[in-house]
């Protein structure tokens, strides 16, 4: 069993008397990639800020890279890297200067910082703008630079809070490749994302945060299997989706759903059976009134 890089137990956090996290528990093995999904306001960013020592929990324990995030924040910070939802770069400096400065602060020699900066500028398609002041950059360019900065030094744990929001498809794929490379070297990655495809493509496991708790944890295939084997999709004559109904995949269950649809739907609708997607999982596990908690493997 790999050593845990992130261990969270009973974490609670409220703002203005309003609970955001209500006893979150989660364990992430070293070298794993975990995607954290959840609706807006679920507490994903709050949890990342607690893990990265920017915010203290009201209750519970948090250990990152073997150290307590509350009592040993300095040791945790030495072993993590963080990219938030918004680019945090020095607008007066050039892209290359931003990268080299962060490399030096992370302990790289001047030569190492220069080489790493050049490598990341090339990978994120910013070489042509290396010597331009960041204040002249577009929003997408700033985001790419911000991500490059977080990757200047290879720390034990990397936190990425919606890292690819605002990126084009090419830059998103570049980041995916880099994350996979880092994981292969033993770096633990926890990312929040609003792109379900991203979670499915990248993550070893996916955790769903909803209502202040982890309500599901598993691989993409495990989560898909929990909502049913097949989905019956009903469309109108224009191809617009009218209903999507999970089934157990058995002949009896499919026939039951079709019988109900025949009575309830207007003439001319069409149906097809497909496999569940991560969109189905997300909707099933975060929809209002969904009471069943499907946690396992470290969730509390």
C-alpha positions in Angstrom: 0.0 0.0 0.0 1.6 3.3 -1.1 2.3 5.9 1.6 -0.4 8.5 1.9 0.6 12.0 0.7 -2.7 13.6 1.8 -4.7 12.5 4.8 -7.8 14.4 5.8 -10.1 13.4 8.6 -13.2 15.1 10.0 -12.4 18.5 8.4 -15.0 21.2 9.1 -15.1 24.8 8.0 -17.8 27.5 8.3 -17.9 31.1 7.2 -20.2 33.5 9.0 -21.9 30.6 10.7 -22.6 28.9 7.4 -21.0 25.4 7.2 -19.0 24.8 4.0 -17.2 21.6 4.9 -19.1 19.2 7.2 -16.6 16.5 8.2 -14.6 15.8 5.1 -12.4 12.7 5.1 -10.0 11.7 2.2 -6.8 9.8 1.7 -4.6 10.2 -1.4 -1.7 7.8 -2.0 1.7 9.2 -2.9 2.1 9.6 -6.7 -1.6 9.4 -7.4 -3.8 11.9 -9.3 -7.1 12.7 -7.6 -9.7 14.9 -9.2 -12.1 16.7 -6.9 -15.5 17.4 -8.5 -18.5 19.2 -7.1 -21.1 21.9 -8.0 -20.3 25.6 -7.5 -20.1 26.4 -3.8 -19.5 22.8 -2.8 -16.3 23.8 -0.9 -13.6 22.6 -3.4 -11.5 25.7 -3.2 -11.9 25.9 0.5 -10.6 22.4 0.9 -7.6 23.2 -1.4 -6.9 26.3 0.6 -6.9 24.3 3.9 -4.6 21.7 2.4 -2.2 24.4 1.2 -2.1 26.0 4.7 -3.8 29.2 3.4 -6.9 28.6 5.7 -7.2 26.8 9.0 -10.0 24.2 9.5 -12.4 24.7 12.3 -12.0 21.1 13.2 -10.4 17.9 12.0 -6.9 16.9 11.0 -5.0 17.5 7.8 -1.6 16.0 6.9 0.2 16.8 3.7 3.5 15.1 2.7 3.7 13.7 6.2 3.3 17.0 8.1 0.4 18.6 9.9 -1.0 21.5 7.9 -2.1 23.3 11.1 0.8 22.8 13.4 3.6 22.5 10.8 2.5 24.8 8.0 6.1 25.8 7.1 7.1 22.2 6.4 4.0 21.7 4.3 4.7 24.8 2.2 8.2 23.6 1.5 6.7 20.4 -0.1 3.8 21.7 -2.1 3.1 23.8 -5.2 -0.3 25.6 -5.8 -2.1 27.1 -8.7 -5.3 28.9 -7.9 -8.2 29.7 -10.1 -6.8 33.1 -11.0 -3.4 33.9 -12.5 -1.0 35.4 -9.9 1.9 36.8 -11.8 4.0 40.0 -11.6 2.8 42.2 -14.4 5.9 44.4 -14.5 8.3 41.5 -15.1 8.6 39.6 -18.3 7.4 36.0 -18.6 11.0 34.7 -18.4 11.8 36.9 -15.4 8.7 35.6 -13.5 9.7 32.0 -14.1 13.4 32.5 -13.2 12.5 34.4 -10.0 10.2 31.7 -8.8 12.8 29.1 -9.7 15.4 30.9 -7.6 12.9 31.2 -4.7 12.3 27.5 -4.9 16.0 26.8 -4.5 17.2 26.3 -8.1 20.5 27.7 -9.2 20.5 30.5 -11.8 21.4 28.1 -14.5 18.8 25.5 -13.5 16.1 28.2 -13.3 17.0 29.5 -16.7 16.8 26.0 -18.3 13.6 25.1 -16.6 12.0 28.4 -17.5 13.0 28.0 -21.2 11.6 24.5 -21.2 8.2 25.5 -19.7 7.9 28.6 -22.0 8.3 26.3 -25.0 5.9 23.7 -23.7 3.2 26.3 -23.0 3.7 28.1 -26.3 5.1 31.3 -24.7 8.6 31.4 -26.1 7.7 34.1 -28.5 6.5 36.3 -25.6 9.3 35.3 -23.1 10.7 38.9 -23.0 7.4 40.8 -23.0 6.0 42.3 -19.8 3.2 40.3 -18.5 0.9 43.3 -18.4 0.7 43.0 -22.2 -0.5 39.3 -22.0 -4.0 38.2 -22.8 -6.0 36.3 -20.1 -5.1 32.9 -21.6 -1.4 33.7 -21.8 -1.4 34.8 -18.2 -3.1 31.5 -17.2 -0.5 29.5 -19.1 2.3 31.4 -17.4 0.8 31.0 -14.0 0.6 27.2 -14.6 4.3 27.2 -15.8 5.3 29.1 -12.6 3.6 26.4 -10.4 5.7 23.7 -12.3 9.1 25.4 -12.0 10.1 23.1 -9.1 8.9 19.6 -8.6 7.5 19.4 -5.1 6.0 16.3 -3.5 2.4 17.5 -3.8 0.9 19.7 -6.5 -2.5 21.4 -6.0 -4.3 22.6 -9.1 -7.6 24.5 -8.6 -9.4 24.5 -11.9 -6.1 24.8 -13.8 -7.4 24.6 -17.3 -10.3 27.1 -17.1 -9.8 29.6 -19.9 -7.2 27.5 -21.7 -7.5 26.4 -25.3 -7.6 22.7 -26.1 -3.9 22.6 -27.0 -2.7 24.1 -23.8 -5.1 21.9 -21.8 -3.5 18.8 -23.4 0.0 20.1 -22.7 -0.9 20.5 -19.0 -2.4 17.0 -19.0 0.8 15.5 -20.3 2.9 17.4 -17.7 0.6 16.2 -14.9 1.0 12.6 -16.1 4.8 13.0 -16.2 4.9 14.4 -12.7 2.7 11.6 -11.4 5.1 9.1 -13.1 7.9 10.6 -11.1 6.0 10.2 -7.8 4.5 13.7 -7.5 1.0 13.6 -5.9 -1.6 15.8 -7.8 -4.9 17.0 -6.5 -6.9 19.0 -9.0 -10.4 20.5 -9.0 -12.0 20.8 -12.3 -15.2 21.7 -14.0 -14.3 19.6 -17.0 -15.6 16.0 -16.5 -13.5 14.7 -19.4 -10.4 16.1 -17.7 -11.2 14.2 -14.5 -11.8 11.0 -16.5 -8.7 11.3 -18.6 -6.3 12.3 -15.9 -7.3 11.0 -12.5 -6.6 7.7 -10.9 -9.6 8.3 -8.6 -12.3 10.9 -8.6 -13.9 12.3 -5.4 -17.3 14.1 -5.5 -17.7 16.8 -2.9 -21.4 17.7 -2.4 -23.2 19.2 0.6 -20.0 19.7 2.5 -19.1 16.0 2.4 -17.3 13.5 0.1 -20.3 11.6 -1.3 -18.4 9.3 -3.8 -14.9 8.2 -4.4 -13.6 5.8 -7.0 -12.3 5.4 -10.5 -14.3 6.8 -13.4 -15.5 3.3 -14.3 -16.5 2.5 -10.7 -18.5 5.7 -10.4 -20.3 5.0 -13.7 -21.2 1.5 -12.6 -22.9 2.8 -9.5 -25.6 4.8 -11.3 -26.6 1.9 -13.6 -25.3 -0.2 -16.5 -27.0 1.6 -19.4 -28.8 4.8 -19.9 -32.0 5.2 -22.1 -31.9 8.5 -23.9 -35.1 9.9 -25.3 -35.0 12.5 -28.1 -37.6 14.4 -30.1 -37.8 14.5 -33.9 -35.2 17.3 -33.9 -32.7 15.3 -31.8 -33.3 17.3 -28.7 -32.9 15.2 -25.5 -36.1 14.9 -23.6 -35.2 12.4 -20.9 -32.2 10.4 -19.8 -33.0 7.4 -17.6 -30.4 5.1 -15.9 -31.2 1.4 -15.9 -29.7 -1.7 -14.4 -28.9 -3.0 -17.9 -31.1 -6.1 -17.5 -33.8 -6.9 -20.1 -36.5 -6.7 -17.5 -35.5 -3.2 -16.4 -35.0 -1.9 -19.9 -38.4 -3.2 -20.9 -40.0 -1.7 -17.8 -38.6 1.8 -18.7 -39.7 1.5 -22.3 -43.2 0.5 -21.3 -43.4 3.6 -19.0 -42.1 5.8 -21.8 -44.5 4.5 -24.3 -47.4 5.6 -22.1 -45.9 8.9 -21.0 -44.1 10.3 -24.1 -45.7 11.7 -27.2 -45.6 9.9 -30.5 -42.6 10.3 -32.7 -39.9 10.3 -30.0 -36.8 8.1 -30.5 -34.8 6.2 -28.0 -31.3 4.8 -27.8 -29.3 2.9 -25.2 -25.9 4.1 -24.3 -23.3 3.6 -21.6 -23.2 6.1 -18.7 -20.9 9.1 -18.9 -19.2 11.2 -16.3 -21.9 13.8 -16.9 -24.5 11.2 -15.8 -22.4 10.5 -12.7 -22.0 14.2 -11.8 -25.8 14.8 -12.2 -26.7 11.7 -10.2 -24.4 12.4 -7.4 -24.9 16.2 -7.0 -28.6 16.7 -7.9 -30.7 18.3 -5.2 -32.3 15.7 -2.9 -29.9 12.9 -3.7 -29.6 11.2 -0.3 -27.6 8.1 -0.9 -23.9 8.5 -0.1 -21.7 6.2 -2.2 -18.4 6.7 -0.4 -15.7 4.1 -0.1 -11.9 3.7 -0.1 -11.1 6.5 2.3 -14.1 8.8 2.1 -15.9 9.7 5.3 
